[in-house]
Amino acid sequence: RKMSIVGVPMEEMLDVFDIIDCDSSGSITATELVDGIKKVKGDARGAEIIAVVSGVNHMLNKAGKLVDRAEQHSVMCGTILGRLDAMVGVTVEELEHREQLKIARKE
């Protein structure tokens, strides 16, 4: 939505990103963003640049929060897997013990 300010349709955003990402790093710096907006639209007004930068910062903040949540979920999954492994270990020991008792009773 934010790029509509500079007249770029959403379906063309990946192409525009590739144009703006001059060093092909997969990310864009503030300088690349400003220069890229100039390439796409001509001289952009300060308010337009601020709106786009603000939108980018907002998306980066959201992405950071998603990464944090993913890391928290990963830790929780590790804890759950550890508990399940412990439960399986107890169950295997229990089954082995029962088998030994059956063998002992037969003798």
Secondary structure by P-SEA (a helix, b strand, c coil): cccccccccccaaaaaaaaacccccccccaaaaaaaaaaacccccaaaaaaaaaaaaaaaaaaaaaaaaaaaaaaaaaaaaaaaaaaaaaaaaaaaaaaaaaaaaac
